[in-house]
Structure formats: C-alpha cells, structure tokens
Amino acid sequence: MSQINIRKATLEDLSILLEFEQGIISAERPFDRTLKEDPISYYDIEKMITAIDVEVVVAEIESEIVGSGYARIETAKTYLKHDNYAYLGFMYTDPKHRGKRVNAKVIEALKEWCRSHKITELRLDVYNNNPSAIRAYEKVGFKKHLLNMRVQL
C-alpha cells in the first residue's frame, strides 16, 4: 500500500482543491434539497489557505493530491466549558483512493494542529442520512451530539 503524506495546502494546490469542493457539493446534493442549483461554492479556499486561524491540509499518494480537510478555530458559546473549538470541514477523498484511510490521516493531522493551538474540542457536521460518512467519523473518535432539524414553510 502506498504511503499517505499529509501537508499544509498552498495556493499552488488551489485548482485541485476547487475540484474537490465541487466533488463535495455533488456528493452532498442528494442529502440536502436546500442547496441552490449549480454553480455554487461552499468555501473561500484561497482565504482559508492564508488565514492564521485555519489549517487546510492535503493528502498525497505518490505526489498526487488525493484528499483534503480543514480545521478552523471558532469561539465557543459562553456557557460551554471550553473557550474555543475547532470546526472541521472540506473533508474529501478522491473516489479512486477511498478505503485507504486517507480521511483518517487528514483528521489526525488536523487534530495535531489543533493540539498545538491548545484546542481540546473538535466539531463537524455530517448529514444524518449519510451512514457511511457517520461511520467514518465514528472510526476516528467522533460521537453524535446534536441533531439539527428543519422544516420548510
């Protein structure tokens, strides 16, 4: 099995990261009827790469970028035990490389970055009706916490 290397994303990675973003949107579209029609964008990836409170990483196998993710430091609600937390997002693995633990390696690298910033709480969002994504996050230690509910009027 090829080694997975994780590194900080650079602006030179922007074109592939924009493709990954569209891959995420395509994958999530069946779970979310509230998304606008294409073209849409979730992130300002260029801004995230250069921000000091965000760590964007890429996963590489044999110098090919095959995955991504980010951790963004957020201020917690005043009633919570922790002052800050990290929100994880932009989790993507190229379909040709799924099942190789790319996502787990990305999350581990983001956990290390969070620890280096004294962050002790990580959060992310996942669609309730996406059991494969839920299992992937549970495998790396995440537990279900809240369920966001909605109704269209």
Helices and strands as residue ranges (DSSP letters): E 4-8, G 11-13, H 14-28, G 29-31, H 45-50, E 54-61, E 64-75, E 84-93, G 95-97, H 102-116, E 122-123, H 131-139
